[in-house]
Amino acid sequence: MDLSGKKMLIGVCGSIAAYKIALLVRLLVKEEAEVKVVMTASAQEFITPLTLSVLSKNPVLSEFTKENNGGWHNHVELGAWADVYLVAPATANTLGKMANGICDNFLLAVYLSAKCPVYFAPAMDLDMYNHPSTQASISKLEGYGNVLIPPEDGELASGLVGEGRMVEPEKLYEVLNTHLNRSVKKKSKVGTLAGKKVLVTAGPTYEAIDPVRFIGNHSSGKMGFALADALTRAGASVTLVSGPTSLKPANANIDLVSVVSAEDMLNACSERFPDQDIVIMSAAVADFTPVEVAHHKIKKNGAALSIELIPTVDILKELGSKKTKKQVLVGFALETENELEHAQEKLKKKNLDMIVLNSLNDKGAGFGGDQNKVTIIGRGNNIAEYKLKPKAAVAKDIVNAVSELI
C-alpha cells in the first residue's frame, strides 16, 4: 500500500512510550509519507525535538510563538493540513483535556482545529487507564468520532503488568496505513446505524398505591439515557420511553416520551413498536402492581396494612411475540443468583436477539451509579463479558454489539 505524499500529523505527549514514536516516524518517512510532529513540553523530557525533527525532516512544534520575534505557529493551518492526526502516546492528562475541550498547549490547539480523522493511542499505568475518569474521557472521545487504538497488556514502566502499554510502532504504522489506504476506521462504530429507527426504554416505573405512595425500584435511568445518546451518535433516529427520572436527553434529536406506570410504558412501546428497526428494553419495569389504588391517602391507624398485588404485563415478552424477522429486540436482565442461566432462559422465552446481563453481585455496578459491568449474550449462546466501566462506555459496547447483529 502506498503512503507516498500522505500527510501525517503526530502529537506526542509526556510518557516513556514517546521513544516509540522515533521508529514510527522512520517507518512513515521510509514510505515517502510527509510527517510533522507536535509535542507537549513534558514530552520533550522523554525524547528530544531534535531527534524527531531529523527523522521527520520537518521542524517539531510545541509553542504558539516563534522565539521572541512576534511570529507564531498557525495551529489552524496545521490542523487543516493533515490527512490524519495521531496522538501517541496519549496520557491521561491529555485525554482528559481533549475530551473536555481544554486548550492550554499547542498540541491541544491543533487537535481542536483538526479537520481530519483523529486517532489516539493511550499509554499509562494500568490503574490510571482503568480509572473511571480516564475511561469516561475515552468514551467521550470515541463519541466525538475519534478512534481509539487500545493499549496492550504487558509490562509497564512502573514494573507492574497489565493493560496500559502503548502498542508498538509497527502496530501504529499498520493502523495509519489501513486508514489512509482503505478508509477503514478500526474500533469506530460511528454512523453504522444511520437511517435506523430505534426505541429505547429507561428508568423505573411507579405503580400507584394511593395519590402519594407507589411501588417502585432504584433505577436511575442512566443506562437507558446513555444508550439513547450512543445510538444517536451512531446515526440512529432514537425514541426514548422513560419512566420517572430527573435526567434529560444529552442530544436534542432524541424524542423523549415520559411515562409513569408499567401500563403507560406498555402502551407507549406497543404503539411505536411496528415502525422500529431496533428495540432496546433497558427500563426496570415493575413486576407487580396493586389490584386497587386508593382515591385518597391511606391513613396510618396502627393496624397492619395488606396490599394485594397482581403481575404487570411482561412488555418484553409481549413485544417478542410480535417481533418480525427484520427487527432486532434486546432485553436486559438484572439478577442476583444463577445469573447466566436466568439470562439465557429469558433470551429464549421472550424471543430476543440479544440480552444484556447485569448482576447486583458486581461491586460498583447496577442501579444508581455511573458505572456498570455487563455480559452480552446473543443467540447461539455467544457470550461476551465486559469489565466495570462508565455507563457511557458500556452503552457504546452495546451499540457496537447491536451493529454487528444487523
C-alpha positions as CSV (number, residue, x, y, z in Angstrom):
1,M,0.0,0.0,0.0
2,D,1.3,3.4,-1.0
3,L,1.8,6.2,1.6
4,S,3.6,8.5,-0.8
5,G,2.5,12.1,-0.3
6,K,0.2,11.2,2.6
7,K,0.2,13.9,5.3
8,M,0.7,12.5,8.8
9,L,0.5,14.7,11.9
10,I,1.7,13.1,15.2
11,G,1.1,14.6,18.6
12,V,3.5,13.3,21.3
13,C,2.7,13.6,25.0
14,G,4.8,13.1,28.1
15,S,5.2,9.4,28.5
16,I,8.1,7.0,28.5
17,A,6.4,5.4,25.4
18,A,7.4,8.6,23.5
19,Y,10.6,6.8,22.5
20,K,8.5,4.5,20.2
21,I,7.5,7.5,18.0
22,A,11.0,7.7,16.6
23,L,10.6,4.4,14.9
24,L,7.1,5.2,13.8
25,V,8.3,8.4,12.1
26,R,11.1,6.5,10.4
27,L,8.7,3.9,9.1
28,L,6.4,6.5,7.7
29,V,9.1,8.6,6.1
30,K,10.6,5.5,4.5
31,E,7.3,5.0,2.7
32,E,7.5,8.6,1.5
33,A,4.8,10.0,3.7
34,E,5.1,13.6,4.8
35,V,5.3,13.7,8.6
36,K,5.0,16.6,11.0
37,V,5.3,16.3,14.8
38,V,3.9,18.4,17.6
39,M,4.9,17.9,21.2
40,T,3.9,18.9,24.7
41,A,6.5,20.4,26.9
42,S,6.6,17.3,29.1
43,A,7.1,15.0,26.0
44,Q,10.5,16.8,25.5
45,E,11.7,15.3,28.7
46,F,11.4,11.8,27.2
47,I,12.6,12.4,23.6
48,T,14.1,15.5,22.1
49,P,12.5,17.6,19.4
50,L,15.9,17.3,17.5
51,T,15.5,13.5,17.2
52,L,12.0,13.7,15.7
53,S,12.9,16.7,13.5
54,V,15.8,14.9,12.0
55,L,13.8,11.8,11.4
56,S,10.7,13.6,10.0
57,K,12.7,16.1,8.0
58,N,10.4,18.8,9.4
59,P,10.6,21.3,12.3
60,V,8.9,20.0,15.5
61,L,6.5,22.4,17.1
62,S,5.5,22.8,20.7
63,E,4.9,26.5,21.2
64,F,2.4,29.0,19.7
65,T,5.1,31.7,19.1
66,K,8.4,31.7,17.3
67,E,11.0,32.8,19.9
68,N,10.6,36.5,20.7
69,N,10.2,37.9,17.2
70,G,6.4,38.2,17.1
71,G,5.9,35.3,14.7
72,W,3.6,32.4,15.5
73,H,2.8,28.9,14.5
74,N,-0.6,28.5,12.9
75,H,-2.3,25.6,14.6
76,V,-5.4,26.1,12.4
77,E,-3.4,25.6,9.2
78,L,-1.6,22.6,10.7
79,G,-4.9,21.1,11.7
80,A,-6.3,21.6,8.2
81,W,-3.1,20.3,6.5
82,A,-3.1,16.7,7.8
83,D,-4.8,13.7,6.3
84,V,-4.8,12.1,9.7
85,Y,-3.8,13.1,13.3
86,L,-2.4,10.6,15.7
87,V,-1.9,11.5,19.3
88,A,0.6,9.0,20.7
89,P,1.5,8.4,23.4
90,A,-1.8,9.9,24.7
91,T,-1.5,10.5,28.5
92,A,-4.4,10.6,31.0
93,N,-3.8,14.3,31.3
94,T,-4.1,14.9,27.6
95,L,-7.1,12.6,27.1
96,G,-9.0,14.5,29.8
97,K,-8.2,17.8,28.2
98,M,-9.1,16.6,24.7
99,A,-12.4,15.2,26.0
100,N,-13.4,18.4,27.7
101,G,-12.2,21.0,25.2
102,I,-9.3,22.3,27.4
103,C,-6.7,24.1,25.2
104,D,-3.6,25.0,27.2
105,N,-0.9,23.9,24.8
106,F,-0.1,23.8,21.1
107,L,-0.9,20.1,20.7
108,L,-4.4,20.6,22.0
109,A,-5.0,23.7,19.9
110,V,-4.1,21.6,16.8
111,Y,-6.5,18.9,18.0
112,L,-9.4,21.3,18.3
113,S,-8.6,22.7,14.9
114,A,-8.1,19.3,13.1
115,K,-10.4,18.7,10.2
116,C,-9.1,15.2,9.6
117,P,-9.8,11.9,11.5
118,V,-8.1,11.7,14.8
119,Y,-6.6,8.5,16.3
120,F,-5.3,8.3,19.9
121,A,-3.1,5.6,21.5
122,P,-3.2,5.7,25.3
123,A,-0.1,5.0,27.4
124,M,-0.2,4.9,31.2
125,D,-0.1,2.6,34.2
126,L,-2.9,0.1,34.5
127,D,-4.7,1.8,37.4
128,M,-4.7,5.1,35.6
129,Y,-6.0,3.5,32.4
130,N,-8.8,1.7,34.3
131,H,-9.8,4.7,36.4
132,P,-13.4,5.8,35.7
133,S,-12.3,9.3,34.7
134,T,-9.9,8.0,32.1
135,Q,-12.5,5.6,30.7
136,A,-15.0,8.4,30.6
137,S,-12.6,10.6,28.6
138,I,-12.0,7.7,26.2
139,S,-15.7,7.2,25.8
140,K,-16.3,10.9,25.1
141,L,-13.5,11.0,22.5
142,E,-15.0,8.0,20.7
143,G,-18.3,9.6,20.9
144,Y,-16.9,12.6,19.1
145,G,-15.8,10.3,16.3
146,N,-12.1,9.9,17.3
147,V,-10.7,6.4,17.1
148,L,-9.1,4.5,20.0
149,I,-6.0,2.4,19.4
150,P,-6.3,0.2,22.6
151,P,-3.3,-0.3,24.7
152,E,-1.9,-3.8,25.2
153,D,-1.5,-5.9,28.2
154,G,2.2,-6.1,29.2
155,E,5.0,-4.9,31.5
156,L,4.7,-1.3,32.4
157,A,7.3,1.3,33.3
158,S,6.2,1.0,37.0
159,G,7.1,-2.6,37.0
160,L,3.5,-3.7,37.1
161,V,2.0,-5.9,34.5
162,G,-1.4,-5.1,32.9
163,E,-3.4,-3.0,30.4
164,G,-1.9,0.4,29.6
165,R,1.1,-0.3,27.5
166,M,1.0,1.7,24.2
167,V,1.1,-0.6,21.1
168,E,4.3,-1.0,19.2
169,P,5.3,1.4,16.4
170,E,4.6,-1.3,13.8
171,K,1.0,-1.5,15.0
172,L,0.6,2.2,14.9
173,Y,2.0,2.2,11.4
174,E,-0.4,-0.6,10.4
175,V,-3.4,1.3,11.7
176,L,-2.4,4.5,9.9
177,N,-1.7,2.6,6.7
178,T,-5.0,0.9,6.8
179,H,-6.9,4.1,7.4
180,L,-5.2,6.1,4.6
181,N,-5.5,3.3,2.0
182,R,-8.8,1.7,2.8
183,S,-10.7,4.5,4.7
184,V,-11.4,2.0,7.5
185,K,-11.7,3.4,11.0
186,K,-11.0,0.5,13.2
187,K,-12.8,0.5,16.6
188,S,-15.2,3.2,15.4
189,K,-18.8,2.4,15.0
190,V,-20.0,6.0,14.4
191,G,-22.6,6.1,11.7
192,T,-23.2,2.3,11.5
193,L,-26.8,2.8,12.4
194,A,-27.6,5.6,10.1
195,G,-31.2,5.5,8.9
196,K,-32.3,3.0,11.6
197,K,-35.2,3.7,13.9
198,V,-34.5,2.7,17.5
199,L,-36.8,2.6,20.5
200,V,-35.1,2.6,24.0
201,T,-36.7,2.3,27.4
202,A,-35.2,3.6,30.5
203,G,-35.7,4.2,34.2
204,P,-38.2,2.7,36.7
205,T,-42.0,2.6,36.6
206,Y,-44.1,3.7,39.6
207,E,-47.2,1.7,40.5
208,A,-49.6,3.8,42.5
209,I,-50.9,2.7,45.9
210,D,-52.7,5.9,46.6
211,P,-52.2,9.6,45.5
212,V,-48.9,9.9,47.3
213,R,-47.4,6.4,47.5
214,F,-46.2,4.0,45.0
215,I,-44.3,0.7,44.4
216,G,-41.0,1.4,42.5
217,N,-37.3,0.5,42.4
218,H,-33.9,2.2,42.5
219,S,-33.4,2.5,38.7
220,S,-31.9,6.0,37.8
221,G,-32.4,5.7,34.1
222,K,-28.7,6.4,33.5
223,M,-28.0,3.3,31.4
224,G,-31.0,3.9,29.1
225,F,-30.2,7.6,28.6
226,A,-26.5,6.7,27.8
227,L,-27.8,4.2,25.3
228,A,-30.0,6.7,23.6
229,D,-27.1,9.1,23.4
230,A,-24.7,6.4,21.9
231,L,-27.3,5.3,19.4
232,T,-27.9,8.9,18.3
233,R,-24.1,9.3,17.8
234,A,-24.2,6.1,15.7
235,G,-26.6,7.8,13.3
236,A,-29.9,6.3,14.5
237,S,-33.2,8.0,14.9
238,V,-34.0,7.4,18.6
239,T,-37.2,7.4,20.6
240,L,-36.6,7.2,24.4
241,V,-39.5,6.0,26.5
242,S,-38.6,6.8,30.1
243,G,-40.2,6.3,33.5
244,P,-39.8,8.9,36.2
245,T,-36.3,10.3,36.3
246,S,-34.5,13.6,36.7
247,L,-32.4,13.0,33.6
248,K,-32.6,14.9,30.4
249,P,-31.5,13.6,27.0
250,A,-27.9,14.6,26.0
251,N,-28.9,15.1,22.4
252,A,-31.8,17.4,21.3
253,N,-32.6,14.9,18.4
254,I,-33.7,12.2,20.9
255,D,-37.5,12.0,21.0
256,L,-38.4,11.7,24.8
257,V,-41.7,10.1,25.8
258,S,-42.2,10.3,29.5
259,V,-44.4,7.7,31.3
260,V,-45.1,6.7,34.9
261,S,-46.5,3.2,35.2
262,A,-45.8,-0.2,33.6
263,E,-49.1,0.1,31.7
264,D,-48.1,3.6,30.4
265,M,-44.8,2.1,29.2
266,L,-46.6,-0.9,27.6
267,N,-48.9,1.4,25.7
268,A,-46.1,3.8,24.5
269,C,-43.9,0.9,23.3
270,S,-46.7,-1.1,21.7
271,E,-47.9,2.0,19.7
272,R,-44.4,2.6,18.3
273,F,-43.0,-0.9,18.1
274,P,-44.2,-1.8,14.5
275,D,-42.2,1.1,13.0
276,Q,-38.9,0.3,14.8
277,D,-35.8,-1.4,13.4
278,I,-34.3,-2.0,16.8
279,V,-35.8,-2.0,20.3
280,I,-33.6,-2.0,23.4
281,M,-35.6,-2.5,26.7
282,S,-33.3,-1.3,29.5
283,A,-36.1,0.0,31.8
284,A,-36.6,-1.6,35.2
285,V,-40.3,-2.2,34.8
286,A,-42.2,-3.1,38.0
287,D,-43.2,-6.8,38.1
288,F,-46.3,-6.2,40.2
289,T,-48.9,-3.5,40.6
290,P,-51.7,-3.0,43.3
291,V,-55.1,-4.5,42.4
292,E,-56.8,-1.4,43.7
293,V,-55.5,2.2,44.0
294,A,-56.9,4.2,46.9
295,H,-58.5,7.5,45.8
296,H,-57.3,9.2,49.0
297,K,-54.1,9.0,51.0
298,I,-54.2,5.9,53.2
299,K,-54.0,7.0,56.9
300,K,-51.8,5.1,59.4
301,N,-54.1,3.9,62.2
302,G,-51.8,1.5,64.0
303,A,-53.1,-1.6,62.2
304,A,-51.2,-3.7,59.7
305,L,-51.9,-3.0,56.1
306,S,-52.0,-5.6,53.3
307,I,-51.9,-4.6,49.7
308,E,-52.9,-7.2,47.1
309,L,-50.6,-7.2,44.0
310,I,-51.1,-8.7,40.6
311,P,-48.4,-9.2,37.9
312,T,-47.9,-6.4,35.3
313,V,-47.9,-7.3,31.7
314,D,-44.5,-8.6,30.6
315,I,-43.7,-5.9,28.0
316,L,-40.6,-7.6,26.7
317,K,-42.4,-10.9,26.1
318,E,-45.3,-9.0,24.5
319,L,-43.0,-7.3,22.0
320,G,-41.1,-10.5,21.4
321,S,-44.3,-12.3,20.4
322,K,-44.9,-9.6,17.7
323,K,-41.3,-9.2,16.5
324,T,-40.7,-9.6,12.8
325,K,-37.5,-11.2,11.2
326,K,-36.4,-7.7,10.2
327,Q,-36.5,-6.3,13.8
328,V,-33.8,-6.6,16.5
329,L,-35.1,-6.9,20.1
330,V,-32.6,-6.5,23.0
331,G,-33.5,-7.1,26.6
332,F,-31.8,-6.6,30.0
333,A,-31.6,-9.0,32.9
334,L,-30.8,-7.9,36.4
335,E,-30.1,-11.0,38.5
336,T,-28.8,-11.9,42.0
337,E,-28.3,-15.6,41.6
338,N,-27.7,-18.1,38.7
339,E,-27.3,-15.0,36.6
340,L,-26.2,-16.5,33.3
341,E,-28.7,-19.4,33.4
342,H,-31.6,-17.0,34.1
343,A,-30.5,-14.6,31.3
344,Q,-30.2,-17.4,28.8
345,E,-33.6,-18.6,29.7
346,K,-35.1,-15.1,29.3
347,L,-33.4,-14.7,25.9
348,K,-35.1,-17.8,24.6
349,K,-38.5,-17.5,26.2
350,K,-39.0,-13.9,25.2
351,N,-37.8,-14.3,21.6
352,L,-34.9,-11.9,22.0
353,D,-31.9,-11.4,19.7
354,M,-29.6,-10.3,22.5
355,I,-29.7,-9.8,26.2
356,V,-27.6,-7.7,28.5
357,L,-26.9,-9.2,31.9
358,N,-26.3,-7.1,35.0
359,S,-25.5,-8.7,38.3
360,L,-26.2,-7.0,41.6
361,N,-23.3,-9.1,43.0
362,D,-20.8,-7.0,40.9
363,K,-19.5,-4.3,43.2
364,G,-19.9,-0.8,41.8
365,A,-22.3,-1.9,39.1
366,G,-26.1,-1.7,38.8
367,F,-28.7,0.8,39.9
368,G,-28.0,4.5,40.6
369,G,-24.2,4.6,39.9
370,D,-22.3,5.9,37.0
371,Q,-20.6,2.6,36.2
372,N,-21.8,-0.8,35.0
373,K,-20.4,-4.3,34.4
374,V,-22.3,-6.3,31.8
375,T,-22.3,-9.6,30.0
376,I,-23.8,-9.6,26.5
377,I,-25.4,-12.8,25.4
378,G,-26.5,-13.4,21.8
379,R,-28.3,-16.2,20.0
380,G,-26.2,-19.3,19.7
381,N,-25.0,-18.8,23.2
382,N,-22.4,-16.2,22.1
383,I,-21.2,-14.6,25.4
384,A,-19.1,-11.5,25.8
385,E,-18.0,-10.3,29.2
386,Y,-17.0,-6.7,29.8
387,K,-15.1,-5.1,32.7
388,L,-16.6,-2.5,35.0
389,K,-16.6,0.9,33.2
390,P,-18.6,4.1,32.9
391,K,-22.2,3.6,31.6
392,A,-21.4,5.8,28.6
393,A,-18.7,3.3,27.6
394,V,-21.0,0.3,28.3
395,A,-23.6,1.9,26.1
396,K,-21.0,2.1,23.3
397,D,-20.2,-1.6,23.8
398,I,-23.9,-2.5,23.5
399,V,-24.4,-0.3,20.4
400,N,-21.4,-2.0,18.8
401,A,-22.8,-5.4,19.5
402,V,-26.2,-4.4,18.1
403,S,-24.4,-3.0,15.0
404,E,-22.8,-6.4,14.4
405,L,-26.2,-8.1,14.7
406,I,-27.6,-6.1,11.8
